[in-house]
Amino acid sequence: MFRLRAHTAAAALTAALYFGLCEVASCGATGFLIYNQHAAANASAVAYTAQVDNPSAVFYNPAALSRLGGTQASCGGTVIIPRTTFTSDATGSSSRMKHHTYFLPAAYLTHQLNERFSIGLGCFSHFGLSTDWSDDWEGRWISTLAELKTFFLNPVVSFRVSPAFSVALGVSPVYSALRFKKALQLSPRHRALGAADFEARGSSCGFNLALLYQANNRLTCGLSYRSAIDITLDGDADFTVAPLVKPLLPRGDADIDIELPPILAGGIAVHITERLTMEFDLIWVGFSSFDELFADFEGRVSPIVRGQLAPIPRDYKDVLDYALGARYRVSESLALRCGFLFDRSAAPEENVDPILPDSDKYIAGAGISITRRRWDLHCSYYAVFSADVHVRRNRDGFNGTYETYTSLASVSLDYRF
């Protein structure tokens, strides 16, 4: 039974969170959190909790549904292009992660029932990453492939307590699939015994809460919380090894327990002029719940290979991100957006590895919004500059420098019926 206590789940068997049929790469926020669920939010560097004014409020702040009239829908997606290189301290050689282009879709539907109640439904994935290295690369005994796919449905209800204050409640059923591959060898200096390929699937449910307060025509405050979610995944491992080695490996099924971390986002939007709106957000993610990756197979594990399947410490820490965004309305039909996000790494240096080579990130977003009578079109570009991280004391002795850059391009279409 594999037990990924939080960032372990996503950190160890992680490196790849995929959405439904679509692959997703770690991008817009720390660790394996993906906060990029609408093009307008991405253009504002996700400083969007208080000013969101379209159906993506289901994700960013469902209390804001109270200011959406009638029936509205939104659909769109984000193309994600990550590039990562590792340079080894031991050999001086460089290895590139396989080049992939990922697509992250998202869709929302909202409806105003009456003056006080509104409802909404969202389909998205806000956790995910992918690391895919060559089967013969230098760190193959740690990981060659790590993927985690998630698919969330999020029905929500918003209630307008007063003209200035709204609250919301939602539930978040989630389906996930996990895959992890690595070479089996007693140490980096020993010949490979073979390879392990583990797959598992499971589902669970969480909840979300939100508040929105409009103090006056110029100042709006928003708060949005998404709960931690425990998921148990059922799966099995496939070992590709020589016949003499097979008796040493466990047989039978395995379970995986994953805890996706809680998220708390708060924002203040200020209408500085009739054309210019600024927002400042704080986004807290409770990654400290991810403390180790524990593998406990149903079958007996031989002492000879037990080290290959031993618990992997993660010891991640909670993080607090800072986002600042601006919207400038050029005319009734055109708005320009930009923003900046600082995203601190949740991983201690000893646990930065090929499964999740996390680091501090400096993120810039920019985009445009075009408005017509019934629809809005949003386009954005989101650049993630990951700080180079030179690992000198990795727990497995796998030291070196990781360099990562990620580009995201998004398009979202909102429609008012």
C-alpha positions as CSV (number, residue, x, y, z in Angstrom):
1,M,0.0,0.0,0.0
2,F,1.5,3.3,-1.1
3,R,0.7,6.1,1.2
4,L,1.5,9.6,-0.1
5,R,0.9,11.9,2.8
6,A,0.3,15.1,1.0
7,H,3.2,16.5,-1.0
8,T,4.4,13.0,-1.0
9,A,1.5,11.9,-2.9
10,A,2.0,14.6,-5.2
11,A,5.6,15.0,-4.7
12,A,6.7,11.5,-4.9
13,L,4.3,9.6,-7.1
14,T,3.6,13.0,-8.4
15,A,5.4,15.0,-10.8
16,A,2.4,14.7,-12.9
17,L,-1.1,15.7,-12.4
18,Y,-3.2,15.1,-15.4
19,F,-6.7,16.4,-16.1
20,G,-9.2,13.8,-17.3
21,L,-8.0,12.9,-20.8
22,C,-5.6,15.8,-20.8
23,E,-2.1,16.0,-19.5
24,V,-1.1,18.8,-17.2
25,A,2.2,20.2,-16.1
26,S,3.1,22.0,-12.9
27,C,2.9,25.6,-13.7
28,G,1.1,28.5,-12.0
29,A,1.6,27.9,-8.3
30,T,3.8,26.1,-5.9
31,G,4.4,22.3,-5.9
32,F,1.6,20.6,-7.8
33,L,-1.1,23.2,-7.4
34,I,-2.5,24.6,-10.7
35,Y,-4.3,27.9,-10.1
36,N,-4.7,28.7,-13.8
37,Q,-8.4,28.1,-14.5
38,H,-9.4,31.0,-16.6
39,A,-7.6,33.3,-19.1
40,A,-8.6,36.5,-17.3
41,A,-7.2,35.3,-14.1
42,N,-4.0,34.2,-15.7
43,A,-3.6,37.6,-17.3
44,S,-3.9,39.1,-13.8
45,A,-1.3,36.6,-12.4
46,V,-4.2,34.9,-10.5
47,A,-4.9,38.0,-8.4
48,Y,-8.6,37.4,-9.0
49,T,-10.4,36.4,-5.7
50,A,-12.2,39.8,-5.2
51,Q,-12.7,41.1,-8.8
52,V,-13.9,37.9,-10.6
53,D,-17.0,38.8,-12.6
54,N,-17.5,35.8,-14.9
55,P,-18.5,32.1,-14.4
56,S,-15.0,31.1,-13.3
57,A,-16.1,32.5,-9.9
58,V,-17.1,28.9,-9.3
59,F,-13.4,28.2,-8.8
60,Y,-11.9,31.6,-7.7
61,N,-14.8,32.8,-5.4
62,P,-18.3,31.3,-5.7
63,A,-19.7,34.0,-3.5
64,A,-19.2,36.3,-6.5
65,L,-22.0,34.4,-8.3
66,S,-24.4,36.8,-6.6
67,R,-23.3,39.5,-9.0
68,L,-23.8,37.4,-12.1
69,G,-27.2,37.8,-13.6
70,G,-29.3,35.3,-15.6
71,T,-27.6,32.2,-17.0
72,Q,-23.9,32.3,-18.0
73,A,-21.4,29.8,-19.3
74,S,-17.7,29.8,-19.8
75,C,-15.3,27.4,-21.4
76,G,-11.6,27.5,-22.4
77,G,-8.2,26.1,-21.8
78,T,-4.6,26.7,-21.2
79,V,-1.7,25.4,-23.3
80,I,1.3,24.6,-21.0
81,I,4.9,24.2,-22.3
82,P,7.4,23.3,-19.6
83,R,11.1,22.9,-20.1
84,T,13.4,21.4,-17.4
85,T,17.2,20.6,-17.4
86,F,19.3,18.8,-14.8
87,T,23.1,19.2,-14.6
88,S,24.7,16.6,-12.4
89,D,27.4,17.6,-9.8
90,A,28.8,14.1,-10.0
91,T,29.3,13.7,-13.7
92,G,28.9,17.2,-15.1
93,S,26.4,15.9,-17.7
94,S,23.1,17.5,-18.5
95,S,19.8,15.7,-18.9
96,R,16.6,17.2,-20.3
97,M,13.1,16.2,-19.3
98,K,11.2,15.0,-22.3
99,H,9.5,17.8,-24.1
100,H,5.7,17.8,-23.8
101,T,2.9,20.3,-24.6
102,Y,0.0,20.0,-22.2
103,F,-3.6,21.2,-22.4
104,L,-5.7,22.1,-19.4
105,P,-9.4,22.7,-20.1
106,A,-12.0,24.2,-17.7
107,A,-15.7,24.8,-18.0
108,Y,-18.3,26.6,-15.9
109,L,-22.1,27.2,-15.8
110,T,-24.0,29.6,-13.5
111,H,-27.6,30.5,-13.0
112,Q,-29.3,33.2,-10.8
113,L,-32.4,31.6,-9.2
114,N,-33.7,34.8,-7.6
115,E,-32.4,38.0,-6.0
116,R,-30.7,36.0,-3.2
117,F,-29.7,32.6,-4.5
118,S,-27.4,31.6,-7.4
119,I,-26.0,28.2,-8.3
120,G,-23.0,27.1,-10.4
121,L,-21.1,24.1,-11.6
122,G,-17.4,23.9,-12.5
123,C,-15.3,21.2,-14.2
124,F,-11.5,21.6,-13.8
125,S,-8.3,20.2,-12.4
126,H,-6.4,22.4,-9.9
127,F,-3.7,19.9,-8.9
128,G,-1.3,18.4,-11.4
129,L,2.2,18.0,-12.6
130,S,4.2,15.8,-14.8
131,T,7.9,14.7,-14.9
132,D,8.9,12.4,-17.7
133,W,12.6,11.5,-18.0
134,S,14.4,9.1,-20.4
135,D,14.4,5.5,-19.2
136,D,18.3,5.4,-19.3
137,W,18.9,8.8,-17.8
138,E,21.3,9.4,-14.8
139,G,18.5,9.6,-12.2
140,R,16.4,6.6,-13.4
141,W,16.7,4.8,-10.1
142,I,14.8,7.7,-8.5
143,S,12.2,8.3,-11.2
144,T,11.6,8.1,-14.9
145,L,7.9,9.0,-14.9
146,A,5.5,10.4,-12.4
147,E,1.9,11.3,-13.2
148,L,-1.2,12.2,-11.2
149,K,-4.4,12.9,-13.0
150,T,-7.4,14.6,-11.4
151,F,-10.8,15.7,-12.5
152,F,-13.0,17.9,-10.2
153,L,-16.8,18.6,-10.4
154,N,-17.7,21.5,-8.2
155,P,-21.4,22.4,-7.7
156,V,-21.8,25.5,-5.6
157,V,-24.6,27.6,-4.1
158,S,-24.2,31.4,-3.4
159,F,-26.5,33.4,-1.0
160,R,-26.7,37.2,-0.9
161,V,-27.0,38.0,2.8
162,S,-27.3,41.7,2.0
163,P,-26.6,44.0,-1.0
164,A,-23.0,44.2,0.1
165,F,-22.3,40.7,1.5
166,S,-22.5,37.2,-0.1
167,V,-21.5,33.7,1.1
168,A,-21.1,30.4,-0.8
169,L,-20.8,26.7,-0.2
170,G,-19.8,23.9,-2.5
171,V,-18.8,20.3,-2.7
172,S,-15.9,18.9,-4.8
173,P,-16.1,15.3,-5.9
174,V,-12.7,14.4,-7.4
175,Y,-11.5,11.4,-9.5
176,S,-7.8,10.7,-9.7
177,A,-5.3,8.4,-11.4
178,L,-1.7,7.9,-10.5
179,R,1.3,6.4,-12.3
180,F,4.9,6.1,-11.2
181,K,7.9,4.5,-13.0
182,K,11.5,4.0,-11.9
183,A,14.5,1.7,-12.5
184,L,15.2,-0.9,-9.8
185,Q,18.9,-1.0,-8.7
186,L,20.6,-1.4,-5.4
187,S,22.5,1.8,-5.8
188,P,23.4,4.3,-8.6
189,R,26.6,2.4,-9.1
190,H,25.0,-1.1,-9.5
191,R,23.5,-2.5,-12.6
192,A,19.8,-2.2,-12.9
193,L,17.7,-5.1,-11.7
194,G,14.8,-4.0,-13.9
195,A,11.9,-1.5,-13.7
196,A,8.8,-0.9,-11.7
197,D,5.5,0.6,-13.1
198,F,2.8,1.4,-10.6
199,E,-0.8,2.5,-11.5
200,A,-3.8,3.3,-9.3
201,R,-7.2,5.0,-9.5
202,G,-9.6,6.4,-6.9
203,S,-12.1,9.1,-5.9
204,S,-13.1,11.2,-3.0
205,C,-14.9,14.5,-2.1
206,G,-14.0,17.8,-0.5
207,F,-15.8,21.1,0.0
208,N,-15.3,24.9,-0.5
209,L,-16.5,28.0,1.2
210,A,-16.3,31.7,0.1
211,L,-17.2,35.2,1.2
212,L,-17.5,38.5,-0.8
213,Y,-17.9,41.9,0.7
214,Q,-18.3,45.1,-1.3
215,A,-17.6,47.9,1.1
216,N,-18.4,50.6,-1.4
217,N,-18.2,51.3,-5.1
218,R,-14.4,51.3,-5.0
219,L,-13.5,48.5,-2.5
220,T,-14.3,44.8,-2.7
221,C,-12.9,42.0,-0.5
222,G,-13.0,38.3,-1.2
223,L,-12.1,35.1,0.7
224,S,-12.1,31.6,-0.7
225,Y,-11.3,28.3,1.0
226,R,-10.9,24.8,-0.5
227,S,-10.6,21.9,1.9
228,A,-7.9,19.2,2.0
229,I,-9.0,16.0,0.3
230,D,-8.0,12.5,1.3
231,I,-8.1,10.0,-1.6
232,T,-7.5,6.3,-1.5
233,L,-6.4,4.8,-4.8
234,D,-6.5,1.1,-5.7
235,G,-3.8,-0.2,-8.0
236,D,-1.0,-2.7,-8.7
237,A,2.6,-2.7,-9.7
238,D,4.1,-4.3,-12.8
239,F,7.8,-5.3,-12.4
240,T,9.9,-5.9,-15.5
241,V,12.8,-8.0,-14.2
242,A,14.8,-11.1,-14.9
243,P,13.1,-14.4,-13.7
244,L,15.6,-14.9,-10.9
245,V,14.7,-11.5,-9.4
246,K,10.9,-11.8,-9.6
247,P,10.7,-13.8,-6.3
248,L,12.2,-10.9,-4.4
249,L,9.4,-8.5,-5.5
250,P,6.0,-8.1,-3.9
251,R,2.9,-9.6,-5.6
252,G,-0.7,-8.5,-5.4
253,D,-2.5,-5.2,-5.2
254,A,-1.5,-2.0,-3.6
255,D,-3.4,1.0,-2.2
256,I,-2.3,4.7,-2.2
257,D,-3.6,7.3,0.1
258,I,-3.2,10.9,-1.2
259,E,-4.0,14.0,0.7
260,L,-4.5,17.1,-1.5
261,P,-3.7,20.2,0.5
262,P,-6.1,22.9,1.6
263,I,-6.1,26.3,-0.1
264,L,-7.0,29.7,1.4
265,A,-7.1,32.8,-0.9
266,G,-7.9,36.3,0.1
267,G,-8.0,39.4,-2.1
268,I,-8.7,43.1,-2.0
269,A,-9.8,44.9,-5.2
270,V,-9.7,48.7,-5.5
271,H,-11.2,50.7,-8.3
272,I,-8.7,53.4,-8.4
273,T,-10.4,55.2,-11.3
274,E,-13.4,54.4,-13.5
275,R,-10.9,52.6,-15.8
276,L,-8.3,51.2,-13.6
277,T,-8.8,48.3,-11.0
278,M,-5.9,46.9,-8.9
279,E,-6.1,43.7,-6.8
280,F,-3.7,42.3,-4.2
281,D,-4.1,38.6,-3.2
282,L,-2.5,36.2,-0.7
283,I,-2.8,32.5,-1.5
284,W,-1.9,30.0,1.3
285,V,-1.5,26.3,0.5
286,G,-1.2,23.8,3.4
287,F,1.6,21.6,1.9
288,S,2.9,20.6,5.4
289,S,0.4,17.7,5.4
290,F,2.7,16.0,2.9
291,D,5.4,14.6,5.1
292,E,6.4,11.3,3.5
293,L,5.7,8.8,0.7
294,F,5.1,5.4,2.2
295,A,4.9,2.2,0.1
296,D,3.4,-0.9,1.7
297,F,2.6,-3.6,-0.8
298,E,0.1,-6.4,-0.1
299,G,2.8,-9.0,-0.8
300,R,6.0,-9.6,1.1
301,V,9.0,-7.4,0.1
302,S,12.4,-9.0,0.2
303,P,15.1,-7.2,2.3
304,I,17.3,-7.1,-0.8
305,V,14.9,-4.7,-2.6
306,R,13.2,-3.1,0.4
307,G,15.3,0.0,0.1
308,Q,13.9,0.6,-3.3
309,L,10.3,0.6,-1.9
310,A,11.0,2.4,1.5
311,P,9.2,5.5,2.7
312,I,10.4,8.7,0.9
313,P,10.5,11.7,3.3
314,R,8.9,14.9,1.8
315,D,8.6,17.2,4.8
316,Y,7.1,20.0,2.7
317,K,6.1,23.3,4.3
318,D,3.1,25.5,4.1
319,V,3.5,28.4,1.6
320,L,2.1,31.9,1.2
321,D,2.1,33.4,-2.3
322,Y,1.7,37.1,-3.2
323,A,-0.1,38.2,-6.3
324,L,-0.7,41.7,-7.7
325,G,-2.9,42.3,-10.7
326,A,-4.3,45.3,-12.7
327,R,-7.1,45.8,-15.2
328,Y,-7.4,48.9,-17.4
329,R,-10.6,49.3,-19.3
330,V,-9.6,51.1,-22.5
331,S,-13.3,51.2,-23.7
332,E,-16.6,49.5,-23.1
333,S,-15.4,46.6,-25.3
334,L,-11.7,46.3,-24.5
335,A,-9.8,45.8,-21.3
336,L,-6.0,45.2,-20.7
337,R,-4.7,43.1,-17.8
338,C,-1.4,42.3,-16.3
339,G,0.0,41.0,-13.0
340,F,2.9,39.5,-11.0
341,L,3.0,36.5,-8.7
342,F,5.7,35.4,-6.3
343,D,5.5,31.7,-5.5
344,R,7.7,30.2,-2.9
345,S,8.8,26.6,-3.1
346,A,7.3,24.2,-0.6
347,A,10.2,21.7,-0.8
348,P,13.3,21.6,1.5
349,E,16.5,21.2,-0.4
350,E,17.1,17.6,0.7
351,N,13.8,16.6,-0.9
352,V,14.2,18.4,-4.3
353,D,14.5,15.6,-6.7
354,P,13.5,14.4,-10.3
355,I,10.0,13.6,-9.0
356,L,9.3,17.2,-8.3
357,P,12.2,19.7,-8.9
358,D,10.3,22.6,-7.2
359,S,11.8,26.0,-6.7
360,D,10.8,29.6,-6.1
361,K,9.0,31.1,-9.0
362,Y,8.6,34.6,-10.4
363,I,5.5,34.8,-12.6
364,A,4.3,37.5,-14.9
365,G,0.9,37.5,-16.7
366,A,-0.6,39.8,-19.4
367,G,-3.7,39.7,-21.6
368,I,-6.8,41.3,-23.2
369,S,-10.5,41.0,-22.7
370,I,-12.9,41.8,-25.5
371,T,-16.6,42.4,-24.6
372,R,-19.7,42.2,-26.8
373,R,-23.4,42.2,-25.9
374,R,-23.6,38.5,-25.1
375,W,-20.0,37.3,-24.9
376,D,-16.5,38.0,-23.6
377,L,-13.3,36.7,-25.1
378,H,-10.2,36.6,-22.9
379,C,-6.7,35.8,-24.1
380,S,-3.5,35.7,-22.0
381,Y,0.1,34.8,-21.7
382,Y,1.6,33.6,-18.4
383,A,5.4,33.2,-18.0
384,V,6.9,31.2,-15.1
385,F,10.5,32.0,-14.3
386,S,11.7,29.3,-11.9
387,A,14.8,30.1,-9.9
388,D,17.7,27.8,-10.7
389,V,18.0,25.4,-7.7
390,H,21.4,24.0,-6.9
391,V,20.8,20.9,-4.7
392,R,23.9,20.1,-2.6
393,R,22.4,17.8,0.0
394,N,19.8,15.6,-1.6
395,R,18.7,12.7,0.6
396,D,19.7,10.2,-2.1
397,G,23.0,12.0,-2.9
398,F,21.6,13.0,-6.3
399,N,23.0,16.5,-6.3
400,G,23.0,19.1,-9.1
401,T,21.2,22.0,-10.7
402,Y,17.7,22.1,-12.0
403,E,16.7,24.8,-14.5
404,T,13.0,25.3,-15.5
405,Y,11.0,27.7,-17.6
406,T,7.3,27.3,-18.3
407,S,5.1,29.2,-20.8
408,L,1.3,29.2,-20.7
409,A,-1.2,30.6,-23.3
410,S,-4.9,30.7,-22.4
411,V,-8.2,31.5,-24.1
412,S,-11.6,31.6,-22.4
413,L,-15.0,32.4,-23.8
414,D,-17.8,33.6,-21.6
415,Y,-21.4,33.6,-22.8
416,R,-24.5,35.3,-21.4
417,F,-27.8,33.6,-22.4
